[in-house]
Amino acid sequence: MSGGPTGAADVPVGYAQLWRADPGAWSTAGTAWRNLAGPVRQRADALTARIGALRPGWSGAASAAAERRIGDLRTGLTDVLPALVEVDQVLAELGARLGAAKARLGAEVARAESGGLRVDRTGAVRPDPARVAQTGPAVVHARAGIRGALTLAGAADREAAGRLAELTTAAVRGWVSVPPAWRPGPGAGPAEVSRWWAGLSAAERRWLVGREPDRIGRLDGLPAAARDQANRLLLGDRREQLLVRRLALRHPLPAGPLEASRRVRLAAVEASLRGLDGLTERLAAGGAPRAYLLGLDPAGDGRAVVALGNPDRASSVLTYVPGMTSDLADAPSELGRAARVLQRCAALGPGEEAAAVLWLDYDAPDFLTEAAGTRQAEDAGPALHRFQEGLRAAHEGPPARQTVLGHSYGSLVVGAAARDHGLGADALVFVGSPGVGVDHAADLRMPAGEVWSSTAPDDVIRLARPPDELARRALLAGTPLGPALAVLDGHGERLWFGADPSAPGFGGRRFASAPHGHTGYWDPDNPALDGMARIVLGR
């Protein structure tokens, strides 16, 4: 969008354009480009099959030359795949940002008109003669709000055009290989990884995404766009790994412990497949917010890191860490919880760019016996610390407000990471927490007033008392002291993993939750949902 006079010297060109804009059309166009990846893969696979067919009956120099030529053709096709995903990213982000600008414009115009001002079809703001005259600050404020929305749309338009032009130029000239020595070392931190990436040319980056997707897809500190491209290229391979495991487990064994174990493992693999298919469906969905696949590992119970919206561009970013039994099978439903917070952010702050990340990159406990210990939470700490540092390093423009939210056992993961390693976050949020591994908010190394907690009145987590209290209650149960002790324990401030973060003595800040049990914090009618969204936005 360009600037210029439209009858009101302070209103840039683009007001009518933005009203007419259809943000969803850009997202739809991006999906169409991404959908070309299927036919391209089929053609590449056909060339692979052709090479395989040549080998048994043809040898010699001519055969080797033909195999090289077909291999080059296949490489040319597969090199296109990251570019198709990149076009989708650019157009989806353009649609999302235009949608945010349009929502902001609508809110500004509605505010102006409700205050006795008139906004005409060019965007000019004047007092409404039919109502109480408004001049001075009100008009200036309305004009500034409208200009801000148009500026946001114009910036989105220019950036998308620039990224597409760069991609076109790079595609014409071809990708450039990166020598093996030009890689970050095994111990490189996110900031070092980010500097390495910044030092590469656009053609080198795209070569790495296409040729080394497994490396690029898991490097904290790289842009979300690059990781998303790489991990989407690996989706088919990840699913194939699960299919191979399922096939190996489908042969029944004689009745006994081994057969029982086989059935359990087969059920787990099939659940992981359903979870992966659910994630794939969300990744393929058009519309805003676009999903970015930042990590995927089908090994064991499976792990996934998925962002809704681009965290590198957002001004507010939520990282959500789920709790016990969470694995790849649960990823679609857990992502839905992150999505509901993001939806409330959009309702509370029209026009503000926000993103939400599901971080399921740890081995969550499967059984209560495991959840009774801190090992798995402490093991997850370095990875969560590194991921948050990566978000900081990869972010574009002014730093985003980063919020990390932990539910249930996930709150212990967040607390242990903050305590032991520090977290690149501006706020911590705990919901349904059994304790976070510290006795006071100050031990989490966060800014004052930025540790938040909520526990529903009927959340069973309140019964997760310390082991010594549980033993005392069991010992005195059935005695005259039993009822009195139960009342006292109900008002205590200690839980299984330390002080209750929702108790006044912890030193954090509490926000309300209605009686929705242990998993209802994201229910639409629960005030906790608004509470989480307001914290993410910093309100």
C-alpha positions as CSV (number, residue, x, y, z in Angstrom):
1,M,0.0,0.0,0.0
2,S,1.3,3.4,-0.8
3,G,0.8,6.7,1.1
4,G,-0.6,10.0,-0.2
5,P,-3.5,12.5,0.1
6,T,-7.1,11.4,-0.2
7,G,-8.9,14.5,0.7
8,A,-7.6,14.3,4.3
9,A,-3.9,15.1,4.4
10,D,-3.3,12.9,7.4
11,V,-4.9,9.7,6.0
12,P,-2.7,7.5,3.8
13,V,-4.0,5.7,0.7
14,G,-5.2,2.3,1.4
15,Y,-8.3,2.8,3.5
16,A,-10.8,1.7,0.9
17,Q,-8.4,-1.1,-0.2
18,L,-8.2,-2.5,3.3
19,W,-12.0,-2.5,3.7
20,R,-12.3,-4.4,0.4
21,A,-9.4,-6.8,1.2
22,D,-10.2,-10.5,1.5
23,P,-7.4,-11.8,3.8
24,G,-8.7,-15.4,3.5
25,A,-8.1,-15.3,-0.3
26,W,-4.4,-14.9,0.3
27,S,-4.3,-17.9,2.7
28,T,-6.3,-19.9,0.1
29,A,-3.8,-19.1,-2.6
30,G,-0.9,-20.2,-0.3
31,T,-2.7,-23.5,0.3
32,A,-3.0,-24.0,-3.4
33,W,0.7,-23.5,-3.9
34,R,1.5,-25.9,-1.0
35,N,-0.8,-28.5,-2.5
36,L,1.4,-28.7,-5.5
37,A,3.9,-30.5,-3.3
38,G,1.9,-33.8,-3.7
39,P,2.1,-34.1,-7.5
40,V,5.8,-33.0,-7.3
41,R,6.5,-35.8,-4.8
42,Q,4.7,-38.3,-7.0
43,R,6.7,-37.4,-10.0
44,A,10.0,-37.6,-8.0
45,D,9.0,-41.0,-6.7
46,A,8.3,-42.1,-10.2
47,L,11.8,-41.1,-11.2
48,T,13.2,-43.0,-8.3
49,A,11.2,-46.1,-9.4
50,R,12.6,-45.6,-13.0
51,I,16.2,-45.7,-11.6
52,G,15.4,-48.9,-9.8
53,A,13.9,-50.5,-12.9
54,L,17.1,-49.7,-14.9
55,R,19.6,-51.2,-12.6
56,P,18.9,-55.0,-13.0
57,G,19.1,-55.2,-16.8
58,W,21.4,-52.4,-17.8
59,S,25.0,-51.7,-16.9
60,G,28.0,-49.8,-18.2
61,A,28.8,-46.2,-18.9
62,A,25.5,-45.4,-20.6
63,S,23.5,-46.9,-17.7
64,A,25.5,-44.8,-15.2
65,A,25.0,-41.7,-17.3
66,A,21.2,-42.3,-17.5
67,E,21.0,-42.9,-13.8
68,R,22.9,-39.7,-13.1
69,R,20.6,-37.8,-15.4
70,I,17.4,-39.2,-13.9
71,G,18.9,-38.5,-10.4
72,D,19.5,-34.8,-11.4
73,L,15.9,-34.5,-12.6
74,R,14.6,-35.9,-9.4
75,T,16.8,-33.5,-7.4
76,G,15.5,-30.6,-9.4
77,L,11.9,-31.7,-8.5
78,T,12.6,-32.2,-4.8
79,D,14.4,-28.8,-4.6
80,V,11.1,-27.2,-5.5
81,L,9.3,-28.6,-2.4
82,P,10.7,-26.1,0.2
83,A,9.8,-23.3,-2.1
84,L,6.2,-24.4,-2.4
85,V,6.0,-24.4,1.4
86,E,7.7,-21.0,1.6
87,V,5.1,-19.4,-0.8
88,D,2.4,-20.8,1.4
89,Q,4.1,-19.3,4.5
90,V,4.4,-15.9,2.9
91,L,0.8,-15.7,1.6
92,A,-0.6,-17.2,4.8
93,E,1.2,-14.6,6.9
94,L,0.1,-11.8,4.6
95,G,-3.5,-13.0,5.0
96,A,-3.1,-13.1,8.8
97,R,-1.6,-9.7,9.0
98,L,-4.1,-8.1,6.7
99,G,-6.8,-9.8,8.8
100,A,-5.3,-8.3,11.9
101,A,-5.0,-4.8,10.3
102,K,-8.6,-5.0,9.1
103,A,-9.8,-6.0,12.5
104,R,-7.9,-3.1,14.0
105,L,-9.3,-0.7,11.4
106,G,-12.8,-1.9,12.2
107,A,-12.3,-1.4,15.9
108,E,-10.9,2.1,15.4
109,V,-13.7,3.2,13.1
110,A,-16.4,1.8,15.5
111,R,-14.7,3.6,18.4
112,A,-14.6,6.9,16.5
113,E,-18.3,6.7,15.4
114,S,-19.5,5.7,18.9
115,G,-17.7,8.9,20.2
116,G,-19.6,11.2,17.9
117,L,-17.2,11.3,15.0
118,R,-17.8,10.5,11.3
119,V,-15.4,8.5,9.1
120,D,-16.0,8.7,5.4
121,R,-15.2,6.3,2.7
122,T,-11.7,7.8,2.2
123,G,-10.9,7.4,5.9
124,A,-11.2,11.1,6.7
125,V,-12.3,11.8,10.3
126,R,-14.6,14.7,11.1
127,P,-17.1,15.6,13.8
128,D,-20.6,14.3,13.1
129,P,-22.9,17.4,12.8
130,A,-25.9,15.4,13.9
131,R,-24.2,14.7,17.3
132,V,-22.2,16.5,19.9
133,A,-19.3,18.1,18.2
134,Q,-16.0,16.4,18.9
135,T,-12.7,18.2,18.1
136,G,-9.1,18.3,19.1
137,P,-7.8,15.1,20.9
138,A,-10.6,12.8,19.9
139,V,-10.2,13.5,16.2
140,V,-6.4,13.2,16.4
141,H,-6.7,9.9,18.3
142,A,-9.1,8.5,15.7
143,R,-6.9,9.5,12.8
144,A,-3.8,8.0,14.5
145,G,-5.6,4.7,15.1
146,I,-6.8,4.5,11.5
147,R,-3.3,5.4,10.2
148,G,-1.8,2.7,12.5
149,A,-4.1,0.0,10.9
150,L,-3.1,1.1,7.4
151,T,0.5,1.2,8.3
152,L,0.3,-2.4,9.5
153,A,-1.4,-3.5,6.3
154,G,1.2,-1.6,4.1
155,A,4.1,-3.2,6.0
156,A,2.6,-6.6,5.5
157,D,2.1,-6.0,1.8
158,R,5.7,-4.7,1.2
159,E,7.3,-7.5,3.2
160,A,5.3,-10.2,1.3
161,A,6.2,-8.7,-2.0
162,G,9.9,-8.5,-1.0
163,R,10.0,-12.2,0.2
164,L,8.3,-13.4,-3.0
165,A,10.7,-11.4,-5.1
166,E,13.7,-12.8,-3.2
167,L,12.4,-16.4,-3.6
168,T,11.8,-15.9,-7.3
169,T,15.4,-14.6,-7.8
170,A,16.9,-17.5,-5.8
171,A,14.8,-20.1,-7.6
172,V,16.0,-18.8,-11.0
173,R,19.6,-18.7,-10.0
174,G,19.4,-22.0,-8.1
175,W,20.4,-23.1,-4.6
176,V,24.0,-23.0,-3.4
177,S,25.5,-26.0,-1.5
178,V,27.1,-25.4,1.9
179,P,30.4,-27.1,2.6
180,P,30.3,-29.6,5.4
181,A,32.6,-27.6,7.7
182,W,30.1,-24.7,7.7
183,R,27.8,-26.0,10.4
184,P,27.3,-25.0,14.1
185,G,29.1,-27.3,16.5
186,P,27.2,-29.8,18.6
187,G,27.3,-27.5,21.7
188,A,26.3,-24.3,19.8
189,G,23.6,-22.3,21.6
190,P,20.6,-20.7,19.9
191,A,22.3,-17.2,19.6
192,E,25.3,-18.8,17.9
193,V,22.9,-20.8,15.6
194,S,21.1,-17.6,14.7
195,R,24.3,-15.8,13.8
196,W,25.4,-18.7,11.7
197,W,22.1,-18.6,9.8
198,A,22.2,-14.9,9.3
199,G,25.7,-15.2,7.7
200,L,24.4,-17.6,5.0
201,S,23.0,-16.4,1.7
202,A,19.3,-17.0,0.8
203,A,20.3,-19.7,-1.7
204,E,22.5,-21.5,0.9
205,R,19.7,-21.5,3.4
206,R,17.3,-23.0,1.0
207,W,19.8,-25.6,0.0
208,L,20.2,-26.6,3.6
209,V,16.4,-26.8,4.2
210,G,16.0,-29.1,1.1
211,R,19.1,-31.3,1.7
212,E,19.5,-31.4,5.4
213,P,15.9,-31.1,6.8
214,D,16.5,-33.3,9.8
215,R,19.3,-30.9,11.0
216,I,17.5,-27.7,10.2
217,G,14.1,-28.8,11.6
218,R,15.4,-29.2,15.2
219,L,17.9,-26.3,15.5
220,D,16.7,-23.8,18.2
221,G,17.6,-20.3,17.1
222,L,16.6,-20.8,13.5
223,P,13.5,-18.9,12.1
224,A,10.2,-20.7,12.5
225,A,9.7,-20.5,8.7
226,A,12.9,-22.5,8.0
227,R,12.1,-25.1,10.6
228,D,8.6,-25.5,9.4
229,Q,9.7,-26.1,5.8
230,A,12.3,-28.7,6.9
231,N,9.9,-30.6,9.2
232,R,7.1,-30.6,6.7
233,L,9.5,-32.3,4.2
234,L,10.0,-35.0,6.8
235,L,6.3,-35.7,7.6
236,G,6.1,-38.6,5.2
237,D,9.2,-40.3,6.6
238,R,8.0,-39.8,10.1
239,R,4.7,-41.5,9.3
240,E,6.5,-44.3,7.5
241,Q,8.5,-45.0,10.7
242,L,5.3,-45.5,12.7
243,L,3.9,-47.7,10.0
244,V,7.0,-49.9,10.1
245,R,6.7,-50.2,13.9
246,R,3.0,-51.1,13.6
247,L,3.7,-53.8,11.0
248,A,6.4,-55.3,13.2
249,L,3.9,-55.5,16.1
250,R,1.0,-57.0,14.3
251,H,2.1,-60.6,14.5
252,P,0.4,-62.2,17.6
253,L,2.6,-64.0,20.1
254,P,1.6,-67.0,22.4
255,A,-0.5,-65.9,25.3
256,G,1.5,-64.5,28.1
257,P,3.4,-61.4,29.3
258,L,5.1,-60.9,25.9
259,E,1.8,-60.9,24.1
260,A,0.3,-58.5,26.6
261,S,3.2,-56.2,26.1
262,R,2.9,-56.4,22.3
263,R,-0.7,-55.4,22.4
264,V,0.1,-52.4,24.6
265,R,2.9,-51.3,22.3
266,L,0.7,-51.8,19.2
267,A,-2.1,-49.7,20.8
268,A,0.5,-46.9,21.5
269,V,1.8,-46.9,18.0
270,E,-1.7,-46.7,16.5
271,A,-2.5,-43.9,18.9
272,S,0.6,-42.1,17.7
273,L,-0.4,-42.6,14.1
274,R,-3.8,-41.0,14.8
275,G,-2.1,-38.1,16.6
276,L,0.3,-37.6,13.7
277,D,-2.6,-37.7,11.2
278,G,-4.5,-35.2,13.3
279,L,-1.5,-32.8,13.3
280,T,-1.0,-33.3,9.6
281,E,-4.6,-32.3,9.0
282,R,-4.1,-29.2,11.0
283,L,-0.9,-28.4,9.2
284,A,-2.8,-28.7,5.9
285,A,-5.7,-26.5,6.9
286,G,-6.0,-23.1,5.4
287,G,-7.0,-19.9,7.1
288,A,-5.5,-18.2,10.1
289,P,-3.6,-18.8,12.2
290,R,-1.2,-20.8,10.1
291,A,0.5,-23.7,11.9
292,Y,4.3,-24.0,11.9
293,L,5.8,-27.4,12.6
294,L,8.9,-26.7,14.7
295,G,9.7,-30.2,15.8
296,L,8.4,-33.8,15.4
297,D,9.8,-37.1,16.7
298,P,7.8,-40.3,16.5
299,A,10.2,-42.3,18.7
300,G,8.9,-43.7,21.9
301,D,5.6,-42.0,22.9
302,G,6.3,-39.2,20.3
303,R,7.1,-35.5,20.6
304,A,5.9,-32.5,18.8
305,V,6.4,-28.7,18.8
306,V,3.8,-26.7,16.8
307,A,3.2,-23.0,16.6
308,L,0.0,-21.3,15.7
309,G,1.0,-18.1,14.1
310,N,4.6,-17.2,13.4
311,P,6.4,-16.6,16.8
312,D,9.2,-14.7,15.0
313,R,6.7,-12.0,14.0
314,A,4.3,-11.9,16.9
315,S,4.4,-9.2,19.6
316,S,3.1,-11.7,22.2
317,V,4.1,-15.4,22.2
318,L,2.7,-18.2,24.5
319,T,4.6,-21.4,25.0
320,Y,2.3,-24.1,26.5
321,V,3.8,-27.1,28.3
322,P,1.2,-29.9,28.9
323,G,1.3,-32.4,31.7
324,M,1.1,-36.1,32.6
325,T,0.4,-38.7,29.8
326,S,0.8,-36.1,27.0
327,D,2.4,-37.5,23.9
328,L,2.1,-37.5,20.1
329,A,-1.4,-39.0,20.4
330,D,-2.6,-36.1,22.4
331,A,-0.9,-33.4,20.4
332,P,-4.0,-32.3,18.3
333,S,-6.1,-31.9,21.4
334,E,-3.4,-30.1,23.4
335,L,-2.8,-27.8,20.4
336,G,-6.5,-27.0,20.6
337,R,-6.0,-25.6,24.1
338,A,-3.3,-23.3,22.8
339,A,-5.6,-22.3,20.0
340,R,-8.3,-21.3,22.5
341,V,-6.0,-19.0,24.3
342,L,-5.0,-17.4,21.0
343,Q,-8.6,-16.9,20.0
344,R,-9.2,-15.0,23.3
345,C,-6.1,-12.9,22.6
346,A,-7.6,-12.0,19.2
347,A,-10.9,-11.0,20.8
348,L,-9.3,-9.0,23.6
349,G,-6.7,-7.3,21.4
350,P,-8.0,-6.9,17.8
351,G,-5.1,-6.2,15.5
352,E,-2.4,-7.4,17.8
353,E,-0.2,-10.2,16.4
354,A,0.1,-13.1,18.8
355,A,1.3,-16.7,18.5
356,A,0.9,-19.8,20.6
357,V,3.3,-22.8,20.7
358,L,2.6,-26.3,21.9
359,W,5.9,-27.5,23.4
360,L,5.6,-31.2,23.8
361,D,9.3,-32.0,23.6
362,Y,9.8,-34.0,26.7
363,D,9.0,-37.4,28.1
364,A,5.8,-36.8,30.1
365,P,5.0,-39.3,32.8
366,D,2.6,-42.0,31.8
367,F,1.8,-43.3,35.3
368,L,1.3,-41.9,38.7
369,T,4.3,-43.6,40.0
370,E,6.4,-41.7,37.5
371,A,4.5,-38.4,38.1
372,A,5.3,-38.7,41.8
373,G,9.0,-37.9,41.0
374,T,10.8,-34.9,39.6
375,R,13.2,-36.7,37.2
376,Q,11.3,-36.2,34.0
377,A,10.6,-32.6,34.7
378,E,14.3,-31.9,35.5
379,D,15.4,-33.8,32.4
380,A,13.1,-31.5,30.3
381,G,14.6,-28.3,31.7
382,P,17.6,-27.8,29.4
383,A,15.5,-28.4,26.3
384,L,12.8,-25.9,27.4
385,H,15.4,-23.4,28.3
386,R,17.1,-23.8,24.9
387,F,13.8,-23.5,23.1
388,Q,12.9,-20.2,24.8
389,E,16.4,-18.9,24.1
390,G,15.8,-19.8,20.5
391,L,12.5,-17.9,20.3
392,R,14.4,-14.8,21.6
393,A,17.3,-15.3,19.1
394,A,15.1,-15.8,16.1
395,H,12.5,-13.0,16.8
396,E,12.3,-10.2,14.3
397,G,11.9,-6.6,15.3
398,P,11.3,-5.4,18.9
399,P,11.3,-8.3,21.5
400,A,8.1,-10.1,22.0
401,R,6.4,-10.6,25.3
402,Q,7.1,-14.2,26.0
403,T,4.9,-16.2,28.3
404,V,5.4,-19.8,29.4
405,L,2.4,-21.7,30.7
406,G,2.5,-25.1,32.4
407,H,-0.5,-27.3,33.2
408,S,-0.4,-30.0,35.9
409,Y,3.0,-31.8,35.7
410,G,3.9,-29.4,33.0
411,S,3.9,-26.6,35.6
412,L,6.7,-28.5,37.4
413,V,8.6,-28.7,34.1
414,V,8.3,-25.0,33.7
415,G,9.2,-24.3,37.4
416,A,12.2,-26.6,37.3
417,A,13.5,-25.1,34.1
418,A,13.2,-21.5,35.5
419,R,14.8,-22.5,38.8
420,D,17.7,-24.5,37.4
421,H,18.4,-22.8,34.0
422,G,16.4,-19.6,33.7
423,L,13.8,-19.1,31.1
424,G,13.8,-16.5,28.3
425,A,10.3,-15.4,29.3
426,D,8.5,-12.3,30.6
427,A,5.8,-14.2,32.5
428,L,5.2,-17.7,33.9
429,V,1.7,-19.1,34.3
430,F,0.7,-22.3,36.2
431,V,-2.7,-23.9,36.1
432,G,-3.8,-27.0,38.0
433,S,-0.3,-27.2,39.5
434,P,0.9,-29.9,42.0
435,G,3.7,-27.5,42.9
436,V,6.5,-26.1,40.8
437,G,9.6,-27.2,42.7
438,V,10.2,-24.0,44.7
439,D,8.7,-22.4,47.8
440,H,8.5,-18.9,46.6
441,A,7.9,-17.0,43.3
442,A,11.2,-15.2,43.7
443,D,13.1,-18.5,43.3
444,L,11.9,-18.7,39.7
445,R,14.1,-15.8,38.6
446,M,11.3,-13.8,37.0
447,P,10.4,-10.1,37.0
448,A,8.3,-9.1,40.0
449,G,4.6,-9.6,39.5
450,E,5.0,-11.9,36.5
451,V,4.5,-15.3,38.1
452,W,0.8,-16.2,37.8
453,S,-1.3,-19.2,39.0
454,S,-4.8,-20.5,39.0
455,T,-6.3,-23.6,40.6
456,A,-10.0,-24.4,40.2
457,P,-12.0,-24.9,43.4
458,D,-12.8,-28.5,42.4
459,D,-9.4,-29.4,40.9
460,V,-8.3,-32.8,42.3
461,I,-4.8,-31.5,42.2
462,R,-5.6,-29.8,45.6
463,L,-5.4,-33.3,47.1
464,A,-1.8,-33.8,46.0
465,R,-0.5,-33.1,49.5
466,P,3.1,-33.7,50.5
467,P,4.0,-37.4,51.2
468,D,4.5,-36.7,55.0
469,E,1.0,-35.1,55.3
470,L,-0.6,-38.0,53.4
471,A,1.1,-40.5,55.8
472,R,-0.1,-38.5,58.8
473,R,-3.6,-38.4,57.5
474,A,-3.6,-42.2,56.8
475,L,-2.3,-42.9,60.3
476,L,-4.9,-40.7,62.0
477,A,-7.8,-41.7,59.8
478,G,-10.7,-43.1,61.9
479,T,-9.4,-41.4,65.1
480,P,-11.0,-38.3,66.7
481,L,-8.2,-36.2,65.1
482,G,-8.9,-37.3,61.6
483,P,-11.7,-34.9,60.7
484,A,-9.9,-31.9,62.2
485,L,-6.7,-32.8,60.4
486,A,-8.6,-33.0,57.1
487,V,-9.9,-29.5,57.6
488,L,-6.5,-28.2,58.4
489,D,-4.9,-29.9,55.4
490,G,-7.6,-28.5,53.1
491,H,-6.4,-25.0,54.0
492,G,-2.7,-25.8,53.8
493,E,-0.2,-24.2,51.3
494,R,2.0,-27.2,50.5
495,L,1.5,-29.6,47.6
496,W,3.4,-32.7,46.4
497,F,6.1,-30.6,44.7
498,G,6.4,-27.8,47.2
499,A,4.4,-24.6,48.0
500,D,1.1,-24.1,46.3
501,P,1.7,-21.4,43.6
502,S,-1.9,-20.3,44.0
503,A,-1.5,-19.8,47.8
504,P,-1.1,-16.2,49.1
505,G,2.2,-17.1,50.7
506,F,3.9,-18.1,47.5
507,G,4.3,-14.6,46.4
508,G,2.8,-14.9,42.9
509,R,-0.4,-13.4,41.5
510,R,-3.6,-15.4,41.2
511,F,-6.3,-15.3,38.6
512,A,-9.7,-16.8,38.9
513,S,-11.0,-20.1,37.7
514,A,-14.6,-21.4,37.8
515,P,-15.2,-25.0,39.1
516,H,-14.2,-26.9,35.9
517,G,-12.1,-29.6,37.4
518,H,-8.5,-30.4,36.4
519,T,-8.7,-30.0,32.7
520,G,-11.4,-27.3,32.3
521,Y,-9.2,-24.2,32.4
522,W,-9.6,-23.8,28.6
523,D,-13.4,-24.1,28.6
524,P,-15.1,-21.1,26.9
525,D,-17.1,-20.1,30.0
526,N,-14.2,-20.4,32.4
527,P,-12.8,-17.0,33.4
528,A,-9.4,-18.7,33.6
529,L,-9.3,-18.6,29.8
530,D,-9.6,-14.8,29.7
531,G,-7.0,-14.7,32.5
532,M,-4.5,-16.6,30.5
533,A,-5.1,-14.5,27.4
534,R,-4.7,-11.2,29.3
535,I,-1.4,-12.4,30.8
536,V,-0.1,-13.3,27.3
537,L,-1.0,-9.8,26.1
538,G,0.4,-8.2,29.1
539,R,-2.9,-6.6,30.3
